[in-house]
Amino acid sequence: MSRIISNDKFSKLALYAEKEKNNAVKCRLCPHNCLIQVNHYGICKVRQNINGDLFTTAYGNPCSVSIDPIEKKPLYHFLPGTEIFSLATAGCNFHCLNCQNYTISQFAPEDLRHYNIPPENIVEQAIHLHQKSIAFTYTEPTVFYEYMLDIAKLARKEGLKTVMVTNGFINPEPLNELCSYLDAANIDLKSMDDNIYRKLTGGKLQPVLDTILALNERNVWVEITHLLIPGFTDNERNIDALCMWMLDNKLDDVPLHFSRFFPNYKLKNTPPTSLDSLLQAEKIASNAGIKHIYTGNISGLKSENTYCPNCGKLLIQRQGYKIAGNFIKNGKCPECDEKIAGIWE
């Protein structure tokens, strides 16, 4: 696709780009590996070929800035009960049929109203507001990679933690560089069926699985979210495959969030996830040996709490995004001294 290009103050030379013939540029940031012709842009609507050089137009211009409870990301084993400074720019490298934030993810940065906030000011604001961490969220942070990376580097110097809420569709080299400055990530793992992945998102499964393993190997705290979409991902075979993959890769203590689907965007005629489907997914994961299983987009269930996987003691009691009680002591269960996986302080 093509549109009017303006090399304004929000444009920055993009990382992970290779020049090709006839001034085309290959973007190596994500597994789409877009070949971008002059005056065109990649799938993400962010990375543009300007006269044979690849630029990002998602630098210093977030369209959304907010403070959230960290449980909203969702992260349940990472600084529970704290707030997190959260931001996003426009654009995404997926085109999910069920996208909750399609009004910003499916647009280019210049198409939306935005703020002018360079990386140093993001960190300054987070400190001023007494935040312990910064989240790159709402849309896909990979597409504003340069902005995220510079913020993460500054945050690390100031003692702030950083969190990436992501679809996980990023190439190994840029991910490896980012991991040096990243503390936690929630990966939205869409399906264990590559055909479903392509249909729902336009992406592929294997790169996302590779991202989860790479983050875990680099000691970035990881939690997984799996949206149960009726007719797509709420079947037992898919959930079994997810649990077996986690067990095979020794990820049994990685928190697994089963999230309830509600009709949205291009799936407005798909019904909401039933309570029975959520409970069945929880049962399958528990029987498989996943230690920490949660349900999202629904309140009042026992599975919104954290329990000791050894003795069953209630460790963190939640009411929606609020913590009603946290009984973990020094990262352990006070009843049986079992170490509870997570970052607690």
C-alpha positions in Angstrom: 0.0 0.0 0.0 1.1 3.6 -0.6 0.3 6.9 1.0 1.8 10.4 1.4 5.1 10.1 3.2 6.3 12.9 5.5 9.7 12.6 7.2 8.6 14.7 10.2 9.9 14.8 13.8 8.2 11.4 14.6 10.1 9.5 11.9 13.3 7.7 12.9 15.6 5.4 10.9 14.4 1.9 11.6 16.5 -0.9 12.9 16.8 -4.4 11.4 16.4 -3.4 7.7 18.3 -4.6 4.6 18.5 -2.7 1.3 17.4 -4.6 -1.8 17.4 -3.8 -5.5 15.6 -0.8 -6.9 15.6 1.0 -3.5 13.4 -1.6 -2.0 14.0 -2.5 1.7 13.5 -5.8 3.5 12.2 -5.3 7.1 13.7 -7.9 9.4 11.9 -6.9 12.6 9.2 -9.5 12.5 8.6 -12.8 10.7 6.6 -11.2 7.9 9.9 -10.0 6.6 8.1 -7.4 4.4 9.8 -6.3 1.2 8.8 -2.7 1.0 9.0 -0.6 -2.1 9.7 3.2 -2.2 6.7 5.2 -0.8 5.1 2.0 0.6 5.0 0.6 4.1 4.9 -2.8 5.7 1.9 -4.8 7.0 2.2 -2.9 10.3 1.4 0.5 8.8 4.4 1.9 10.7 7.6 1.0 8.9 8.0 3.0 5.6 10.4 3.1 2.7 11.4 6.7 2.2 13.8 7.0 -0.8 15.3 3.6 -0.2 15.7 3.9 3.6 13.4 2.3 6.1 11.9 4.6 8.7 9.5 4.1 11.6 6.8 6.7 12.1 5.9 5.3 15.6 8.7 7.0 17.6 7.8 9.4 20.4 4.2 9.6 19.4 2.0 7.3 21.6 -1.7 7.4 20.9 -2.5 6.0 24.4 -0.9 6.7 27.8 -2.4 5.5 31.0 -1.8 4.0 34.4 -3.2 0.5 34.9 -3.2 -2.2 37.6 -0.6 -4.6 36.6 -3.1 -7.4 36.9 -4.9 -5.9 33.8 -2.0 -6.8 31.5 -2.5 -9.6 32.8 0.4 -10.3 35.0 -0.4 -12.2 38.2 3.1 -13.2 39.3 4.9 -9.9 38.7 4.8 -7.2 41.3 1.1 -7.9 42.2 -1.0 -5.1 43.5 1.2 -2.4 41.9 0.3 0.1 39.2 2.1 0.3 35.8 2.7 3.2 33.5 1.3 2.0 30.1 1.6 3.2 26.6 1.0 2.3 22.9 1.4 3.8 19.5 -0.8 3.0 16.5 -0.2 0.0 14.2 0.2 -3.8 14.5 1.8 -6.6 12.6 -1.3 -8.8 13.1 -4.8 -8.2 11.8 -6.8 -10.2 14.4 -10.4 -10.8 13.6 -11.3 -10.3 17.2 -9.1 -7.3 18.0 -10.3 -5.3 21.0 -8.2 -2.3 20.1 -8.7 -2.2 16.3 -9.5 1.5 16.4 -5.8 2.1 17.1 -4.0 -1.1 16.1 -5.3 -1.1 12.5 -4.3 2.5 11.8 -1.0 4.3 11.0 0.4 6.7 13.6 -0.3 9.8 11.5 -3.9 8.8 11.1 -4.6 9.2 14.8 -4.4 11.9 17.4 -1.3 11.3 19.5 1.0 12.8 22.1 4.5 14.1 21.6 6.5 12.2 24.3 10.1 11.3 23.7 11.6 8.3 25.6 13.2 10.4 28.3 9.9 12.0 29.1 8.1 8.7 29.4 10.6 7.6 32.1 10.5 11.0 33.8 6.7 10.8 34.0 6.7 7.3 35.3 9.1 8.3 38.1 7.1 11.5 38.9 4.0 9.4 39.2 5.8 6.9 41.5 5.4 4.0 39.1 7.7 0.9 39.5 7.4 -0.3 35.9 6.4 0.7 32.4 4.3 -1.4 30.0 4.3 -1.5 26.3 0.8 -2.6 25.6 -2.7 -2.1 24.0 -1.3 -2.5 20.4 1.7 -4.6 19.4 4.9 -3.2 20.9 7.0 -4.9 18.2 5.9 -2.3 15.7 7.2 0.6 17.8 10.4 -1.4 18.6 12.9 1.5 18.4 10.8 3.6 20.8 10.3 0.7 23.2 14.0 -0.2 23.2 15.1 3.4 24.0 12.5 3.7 26.8 13.6 0.3 28.2 17.3 1.3 28.2 16.5 4.5 30.1 14.2 2.8 32.5 16.8 0.2 33.3 19.2 3.0 34.3 16.6 4.5 36.6 15.7 1.2 38.3 12.3 0.9 36.6 11.1 -2.5 35.3 9.6 -2.9 31.8 6.9 -5.1 30.5 5.9 -6.1 27.0 2.4 -7.3 26.3 2.8 -8.8 22.9 1.6 -11.2 20.3 5.2 -12.6 20.3 5.6 -12.2 16.5 9.1 -10.9 16.4 12.3 -12.1 14.9 15.0 -13.6 17.1 17.7 -11.0 16.6 15.7 -7.9 17.7 14.1 -10.0 20.5 17.5 -10.9 21.8 18.6 -7.3 21.9 15.4 -6.2 23.7 15.7 -9.0 26.3 18.8 -7.3 27.8 16.4 -4.5 29.0 13.1 -6.3 29.5 11.8 -7.7 32.8 8.6 -9.4 31.9 6.2 -10.2 29.1 2.7 -11.5 28.6 2.4 -13.4 25.4 -1.0 -13.7 23.7 -0.7 -17.2 22.3 -3.7 -17.4 19.9 -3.9 -21.1 19.0 -1.9 -24.3 18.7 -3.1 -24.8 15.2 -1.2 -22.9 12.5 -4.2 -22.8 10.2 -6.3 -21.2 12.8 -3.4 -18.8 13.5 -3.3 -17.7 9.9 -7.1 -17.3 9.7 -7.4 -15.3 13.0 -4.3 -13.1 12.8 -2.6 -13.3 9.4 0.5 -14.6 11.3 2.1 -18.0 12.1 2.3 -20.1 15.2 6.0 -21.2 15.3 7.6 -17.8 15.7 5.4 -17.1 18.7 6.4 -20.4 20.4 10.0 -19.5 19.7 9.6 -16.1 21.3 8.2 -17.7 24.5 11.1 -20.0 24.8 13.6 -17.3 24.0 12.2 -15.0 26.7 12.2 -17.8 29.2 15.8 -18.7 28.4 16.9 -15.0 28.8 15.2 -14.9 32.3 12.5 -12.5 31.3 9.4 -13.3 33.4 6.7 -14.8 31.1 3.0 -15.3 31.4 0.8 -16.7 28.7 -2.7 -15.6 27.7 -4.9 -17.9 25.6 -8.3 -16.4 24.4 -11.0 -19.1 24.1 -12.9 -18.1 21.0 -15.9 -20.4 20.3 -15.4 -22.4 17.1 -11.8 -21.5 16.9 -9.8 -22.2 20.1 -12.2 -23.5 22.7 -11.8 -27.2 21.8 -10.1 -29.8 24.0 -7.6 -30.7 21.3 -6.2 -27.2 21.1 -6.1 -26.8 24.9 -4.4 -30.3 25.3 -1.8 -29.3 22.7 -1.0 -26.0 24.5 -0.6 -27.8 27.9 1.5 -30.6 26.4 3.8 -28.0 24.7 4.3 -26.2 28.0 5.1 -29.4 29.8 7.5 -30.6 27.1 9.4 -27.3 27.4 9.4 -27.3 31.2 7.0 -24.3 31.4 4.7 -25.9 33.9 5.1 -23.0 36.4 4.5 -20.3 33.8 1.1 -18.7 34.6 -1.5 -19.6 32.0 -4.5 -17.2 31.6 -7.6 -18.5 29.9 -9.4 -15.4 28.7 -13.1 -15.1 27.9 -14.0 -13.9 24.4 -16.7 -11.3 23.8 -18.0 -10.5 20.3 -15.9 -7.8 18.7 -14.6 -6.3 15.4 -15.0 -8.9 12.6 -16.3 -11.6 15.0 -19.4 -9.8 16.2 -21.5 -12.8 15.3 -19.5 -15.2 17.4 -21.0 -15.9 20.8 -19.1 -15.2 24.0 -17.1 -17.9 25.6 -19.3 -20.1 27.8 -18.6 -20.6 31.5 -18.4 -24.3 30.8 -15.7 -23.8 28.3 -13.6 -21.8 30.7 -14.0 -24.4 33.5 -13.2 -27.2 31.1 -10.0 -25.5 29.9 -9.0 -25.0 33.6 -9.7 -28.6 34.3 -7.6 -29.8 31.3 -4.7 -27.6 32.3 -4.9 -28.7 36.0 -5.0 -32.4 35.1 -2.0 -31.9 32.7 0.1 -30.5 35.6 0.1 -26.7 34.8 0.7 -25.2 38.3 -0.9 -21.7 37.9 -4.1 -21.4 35.9 -6.2 -18.3 35.8 -9.4 -17.1 34.1 -9.8 -13.7 32.6 -12.6 -11.4 31.4 -14.8 -12.9 34.1 -15.0 -12.3 37.8 -16.0 -14.3 40.8 -14.3 -17.5 39.9 -11.9 -19.3 42.3 -9.4 -19.4 39.5 -8.7 -15.6 39.7 -6.7 -16.3 42.9 -3.2 -17.7 43.4 -2.8 -21.0 45.3 0.2 -22.9 46.4 0.7 -25.7 43.9 2.1 -27.9 46.7 -0.3 -27.6 49.6 -3.2 -25.6 48.1 -3.0 -22.7 50.5 -4.6 -19.4 49.2 -1.6 -17.1 48.5 -3.1 -14.1 46.7 -6.8 -13.3 46.8 -8.1 -11.1 44.0 -11.3 -9.3 43.3 -11.1 -8.3 39.7 -7.9 -6.3 39.3 -7.7 -5.6 43.0 -5.6 -7.5 45.5 -7.7 -8.4 48.6 -4.8 -10.3 50.3 -1.2 -11.3 49.5 0.2 -13.9 51.9 3.4 -14.9 50.0 6.4 -14.5 52.2 9.8 -14.0 50.6 8.6 -15.6 47.4 7.4 -18.7 49.3 4.2 -20.3 50.6 4.0 -19.5 54.3 2.4 -22.9 55.0 4.8 -25.4 53.3 7.7 -23.2 52.3 7.2 -24.0 48.6 8.9 -21.5 46.3 6.3 -19.7 44.1 7.5 -18.8 40.7 7.4 -15.1 40.0 8.9 -11.6 40.7 7.3 -10.5 44.0 9.3 -7.4 44.9 
